[in-house]
Amino acid sequence: MSVRQFSPPKIAVSLPSYAALVAALVVVWGLGDALSTLWAIEATGSIQGEANPWIKTLLAHDPALLVVLKAGVVAVAGGLLLTCREFIESVPGWRVWFLGVLGMGSLIVANNVYIGIVALA
C-alpha cells in the first residue's frame, strides 16, 4: 500500500503595491487627519485638545490653513516617497513601516472622530 503525500496548501496573499501604500498614506495623513481634526474642533468648540503647538497656533489663526498645510505636506511626502521608491523597496521591512505609519494615522483619525462624537453626545 502506498502512502499518499499531500502538498501543503498554498495561500495566496495579495500584498498592496507600493503606489497603493503611498496613496493610502496621503489619504490617511492628509485628508483623514485634517478633516477629523476640524471635526473634533467644530464639535468641541475649542482648539485646546490639539497636542501639536504649531497646529494649535495655525488653528487659532485660521482653521482653513490646516487643510492647506496638510495638503502641502502630504504632496511633498508622497512625491518624495514615489521618487525614492527603488531605495525604499530595497530596505528590509518597508511594508511593515508603511503599515505602521498607516496604523498610527488611522488611530489618530479614529481618536479625533471619537472626540467629536463624545462632545456632541
C-alpha positions in Angstrom: 0.0 0.0 0.0 1.4 3.3 -1.0 1.3 6.4 1.2 -0.2 9.5 -0.3 1.7 12.7 0.1 -0.2 15.9 0.3 1.4 19.1 -0.7 1.0 21.9 1.8 -1.9 24.3 1.0 -0.9 27.3 -0.9 -2.2 30.5 0.5 -2.1 33.4 -1.9 -1.9 36.7 -0.1 -2.2 39.8 -2.3 0.2 42.4 -0.9 -0.6 46.1 -1.5 1.6 47.7 -4.2 4.0 50.5 -3.3 1.9 53.1 -5.1 -1.3 51.9 -3.2 0.6 52.3 0.1 1.7 55.8 -0.7 -1.8 56.7 -1.8 -3.2 55.3 1.5 -0.6 57.3 3.4 -1.6 60.5 1.6 -5.3 59.9 2.2 -5.0 59.0 5.9 -2.5 61.6 6.9 -3.7 64.3 4.6 -7.4 64.1 4.2 -8.3 61.9 7.1 -6.2 63.8 9.7 -7.2 67.2 8.5 -10.9 66.6 8.3 -11.1 64.6 11.6 -9.1 67.4 13.4 -11.5 70.0 12.0 -14.5 67.8 13.0 -13.2 67.5 16.6 -12.6 71.2 16.9 -16.0 72.0 15.5 -17.7 69.5 17.8 -15.8 70.6 21.0 -15.7 74.3 20.1 -12.1 74.5 21.3 -8.6 74.0 19.9 -7.3 73.2 23.3 -7.3 69.4 22.6 -4.8 69.8 19.8 -1.4 68.4 21.1 0.8 70.0 18.4 1.6 73.6 19.4 2.3 74.6 15.7 -1.0 73.2 14.6 -2.8 74.9 17.5 -1.3 78.2 16.5 -2.4 77.7 12.9 -5.9 76.7 14.0 -6.1 79.8 16.2 -5.3 82.0 13.2 -7.4 80.3 10.6 -8.6 76.7 10.6 -8.7 76.5 6.8 -4.9 76.9 6.8 -4.7 73.4 8.3 -6.1 71.9 5.1 -3.6 73.9 3.1 -0.7 72.8 5.3 -1.7 69.2 5.3 -2.2 69.2 1.6 1.3 70.6 1.1 3.0 68.3 3.5 1.4 65.1 2.0 2.1 66.3 -1.5 5.8 66.7 -0.7 5.9 63.5 1.3 4.0 61.5 -1.4 6.2 62.9 -4.1 9.4 62.0 -2.2 8.1 58.5 -1.4 7.4 58.0 -5.1 10.7 59.4 -6.2 12.7 57.3 -3.7 10.7 54.1 -4.5 13.7 52.0 -5.6 15.7 52.8 -2.5 12.7 52.3 -0.1 11.8 49.0 -1.6 15.4 47.8 -1.0 15.1 48.4 2.7 14.0 45.2 4.6 10.6 45.6 6.2 9.5 48.6 4.2 5.9 47.3 4.1 5.9 46.9 7.8 7.0 50.6 8.2 4.2 51.7 5.8 1.6 49.7 7.6 2.8 51.0 11.0 2.6 54.6 9.8 -0.9 54.0 8.3 -2.0 52.3 11.5 -0.8 55.2 13.6 -2.6 57.7 11.4 -5.7 55.6 11.4 -5.7 55.6 15.2 -5.3 59.4 15.3 -8.2 59.8 12.9 -10.3 57.4 14.9 -9.4 59.3 18.1 -10.4 62.7 16.6 -13.7 61.3 15.4 -14.3 59.7 18.8 -13.7 63.1 20.5 -16.2 64.8 18.2 -18.8 62.1 18.8 -18.3 62.3 22.6 -18.5 66.1 22.5 -21.8 66.0 20.6 -23.4 63.4 22.9 
